[in-house]
Amino acid sequence: MSVPNHATASPEEAASKRRVLSGIQPSGDLHLGNYLGAVKQWVAGQDQRENFICIVDLHAITVPQDPVALRDNTRRLAAQLFAAGIDPDKTALFVQSHVRAHTEATWLLMCSTPIGWLERMTQFKSKAAAQEKVQAGLLTYPVLMAADILLYNPDEVPVGEDQKQHIELARDLAQRFNHRFGETFRLPEPVIPKAGARVMGFDDPSKKMSKSAEAQGHAVLLSDNATKITRVIKRAVTDSGREIDFSDDPERAGVNNLLGVYQAVTGHSPDACVADFANARGYGDLKVRVAEVVTEALAPITQRFDELMEDPTSLDQLLSKGAERARAVAEPKVQEMKAKMGFLPA
């Protein structure tokens, strides 16, 4: 299988676009909620943004990892993102540990980070409380996250509400470094990304679909075949009624979820979605149709994913290309940091 050969944007075109840095942990296969809520938007915005997407495997090891599982999860995540439409000529998708500037910049920043700043991080407090033994990496990983960001001088850093404190730390560290060694970093601005579809668990429509949920029937994964997709959606929790429309009634959350998935996949308006089921005989018809459109949408992704997993050389080439683009930005920045801090050139 050959690597896609699209026209790469010129340096002038790239410079005119806003740079966006996103990170994603290799913690399991992507599910339908990840795709409709985030990945689909990343793909759609590739022509308008200069995107860097970092698979943060170094962050993953702040908690114990099985080496074989970590390696497999990292490869599967990369393959799923490429399969979903991430274009290696438009987006630099790379593995964090493949760009050594991340760890080097982390140490440089760590040596000017007060430990009190790290101990006040709410995520550290909550995660440490749940562990019998706390590793140093759990305390210091916000500095790694700051390095991930500052190396690329991004215009936008999409984050959830739970990560805004880490962006604040990155801003504090950037200001501290700039004040001591001269203007070096742009202060990152957190951006709450424009939400795509909010997909809830098919087994419990009151809870958001999650990669960590282990219950059978909870999620449709991007790696699932048509049989598995149909089985999960046909077993989706609904209510005892028959009316198929959007409702604010929490008792009808399951129907809302199915209709929301249908709308996100088809692109139809809410009214058009309801009209599509005007002649349905009940929720069974709704589930069958939702399973059909989801299967149709994911089929090319699953096929491409399988091809990449069966051809590791092509996948490695794609990741190498992304890492090369990332290094071209990150390496000069870490060298600038070292020069300003007084290190001898190598």
N, C-alpha and C positions, 0 to 999 in steps of 0.2 A: 504494500500500500504506500502511495506517495504522500508526502506532506503537502497540504494546500499551498498554492502559489498565487496569492492575491497581490494586488498592487499595494505596496506599503506606503503609508502616508509620508510625505516629505517632511524634513525638519521644520520648515516654515509652517506647514499645516498643523503639525503637532504643537508648535509654540503658540498657535492662535487658540488652542482648545484649553479649557479648564482641566487641570490635572486632578484626578480622583484616586485615592488609595483606599482599597478595601482589603480586609483580612477575613479568612475563614478557616476554622479549625478542621482537621481531618478526623472527625469523631464518628464517622459512619456515613452510609450512603445518603445522598440528598433525597428528599421526599417531595411530593407534589406541592406542599406548602412552600418549601424553599424555592422551587422552580417558579411558581406563579407569583410568589411574594417578593422575590429578589432577583433571581438569576435571569428571568425573562426581561426584567427592566435593565439589567446590566447589558444584555445582548442588544436590546433596542437602542440603548444610548451610546453604543460604541462609536458611532460616527460623529457624535457631538462632544465627546469627552476623550481625554487622554487617560485611559484607565490602566492602573496597576492593581492586579489582584494577587494577593500573597496568601499561599497556603501555609498557615503558621504552624508548622510541625514543631518548632522550638517551643512555642507556647504550650503545645500538647503535653510535653514531658514535665510540666510543673506538677503533674500527678502521675503515678506509676503507669507505664505503658508496656504492653507486650511488644517486643521489637518486631516480630513478624506481623502482628496486627497493625502496628503503626505504619509500617512500610506499605502494607496492602491498602490500608485506608487512604494513605496519601496518594497512591497511584489511582485508586478508584475515584477519589474526589476529582483529581485532575482530569481523568478521562470523562467523567460525567459533565464537568464544566465545558470542556471542548465539545463534547457531543451535543450539549444543549445550545451551542451556537457561539461560544466565546471564540472569536477569530484571532489567531496568533499574530496576524499582521495589523490588527487594530488595538488589541489589548495585550499587555505584558502579563501573562499568567505564569507565575513562577513559584517554586518551593522556597520558603524562607531560608532553610539551611543551605541552599545552593548559592546564596549571596552572603559571603563572609563578612561584608561590611556591617551587617546587622549585629552580629555578636561583638565585633570590634567597637562599633559606636556605642553599644550598650555599656561596655566597660568604661569607656571614656566619660559617658554621662553618669554612670554609677558613682564615680569617684567625686562627683560634686552634688550628689543627691543626699540630703539629710535623711537619716533613717526614720525620723518622725513623720516625714511626708509619706513614707510607704506604710507605716503602721496605722495611719489614719484611713487608709483605703477601705471602703466598706466591703468590697468583694473579698479582700484578704481576710477581714474579720469574720465574715460569714463562712467562707470556705475553710478557714483554719479551725473554726469552732466545730466543724463536722469531721475533722481528721484527728486521729490519735497522735500522729507525728507529723509535724509541719516541715516541709523542705524549704530551704532558703530560696529556691526558685519561685515558690508561691508568693513570697514577700517581694521579690525583686522583679517579677515579670512585668509590672507596669513600666519599668525603665526600658525593658526590651520593646514594649509596645510604643513607647515614646521614640525610641531609635527607629523602629519600623516607619513611623510617620515622618520624623524630622529629616531623615535621609533623602526624602523625595520632594520636600517643599511643596506638598499638595495644596491645591486651592480648597478641596473638599475632603472631609473624612466622614463617610457615612457611619453612624453609630446608633445603637439603641440607647434608650434612657439609662440603662444600667452601665453603660460605658462612658458616659459624659464626664465622670470624675477622672477617668484616665486621660481624656483629652485635656482636661484642666491641668493635670500633672505635666503632660507634654508641653503645654504652653509655659508653665512655670519653669521647667528645665530649659526650654529654649530661651526664655528671658534671662535666666541666670547665666547661661553660657554666653549669650550675646553681650550682657553687661560686663562680664569678666574678660572675654577674649575678642570682642568686636562682633559686629553684625555678621551672623552666620546663618541663622535659621529664620524662616518665615513662621509666624505664629499660626498654628493650625486652627481652623474653624470647624467645630463639629456640625454636621448636617444630619438632621433626622431625615432619612431617605423617604421620598414619596412612596407611600405604601402601595404595593400591588394587592392582590387578593389576600385576604386573611383567611387561611384555610384551617379549619378546626379538625380535631380527631374524629374519624368516622365512628369510632367506638364510644366517644364521649364528646359531643359537639359543644360542650361548655369549656373545653380545654383546647388550647392551640396545638396544632399538629407539631410533634417533637421528634427529633432524631433519637433522643434517649429513651423514648417510651418503648417498652418491650412487648406490650400486649398485642396479641394477634388481632388483626382487623383495625388497628389504630391508623395506619398510614399506607399510602401508595408510594412506593419507592421508584426512583427513576430507572432502577435496574430490574423492576418487575416485568414479567411477561403479561400477555393479554389475559391469560387464565387467572393469574393472581390478582390483577387489577379488578377484573370483573367480580371475583369472589369477595374482595374487600368491600367494594362499593355496594354490592347487593346485600351485604350484611350490615350496612350503615344504619345507625340508630336513627329512628324517626319517631313520630308520635302516632296516636291512634286515629287521626283524621284522614282525610283524602284530598283536601284542597291544596293545590300546588301554587303557592304565591309567596312573596316575601312578607315577613311579619315581624313585628317587634315582640311578639309573645315568646318568652324564653322556653316555653314548652315546645315550640316549633323550631328550635335551633337546628335540629338535624335537617329539616327541609330547607331552611335558609342556607345551611352549609352546602348542601347538594346543588341548590340553585346558584349559589355564589361561585362554586367550582365551574358549573356549566357556563355562567356568564364570563368568567375569566378566560376559559379556554376558547369559547366561540367568539368573544368580543361583542356579543349582542347586548342591547340595552336591557335594563330590568323588565320593562314592559314587553319587549320582544321575547325575553326568556319565558315569561309567564304565558304569553300567547303560544309559544311553541308547544306547551303542554295543555292547551285548552281541551284537547280531545283525549287526554290520558285517562286511563281507567283507575289510576291510583298511584301510590308511591312506587309500586313495582315498575311501572312504565318509566317513572322519573329515574330510578336507579339504573335501569337498562340503558337509557339514553345517555346519562352522565358517564357510565362506564364506556360506552361506545366513543364518545368524543374525547375522553381522557386517553383511551387506548390509541385512538388515531393520532392524537397530538404527541404522545410519548413514543410511538413506534419508531420513528426515525432516530430519536435520541437513543433509545435502547439498542437499535441496530448499530449505530455509530460507536456507542460505548463498548459493545461486544467486540467490534472490529479493533478498537484501540487496545483493549485488554488482551486481545490475541496477538497483537503486534507491538510488543513493548519498545521496539526500536523506534517506531514512528512516534510513540508517546514521549519517549525520552528526547527525541529531536524537538518536539514542540515545547517541552519544558525547558530544554537547553536554550531555545530561542528566547523564551520569556526571561530566563535568568540573565542572558546576555544583555538584553535591553535594560533590565533592572540594574545590573552592575554598572552600566554606562552612566547611570544617574547616581547611584549610591556610592560607588568607589571614589569619584572625585570629591564628594561631600565629606567622606570620612578622612580623606587625605587633607582636605582643608581644615578639618577639626584638629588633626594631629599637628599640622604646621602651626596653627595658632596657639596650640597648647605647649609648643616648644620641643616637639620630637624631631630628631634628626631624620632627614629624608633617607629612604632605603636605597 
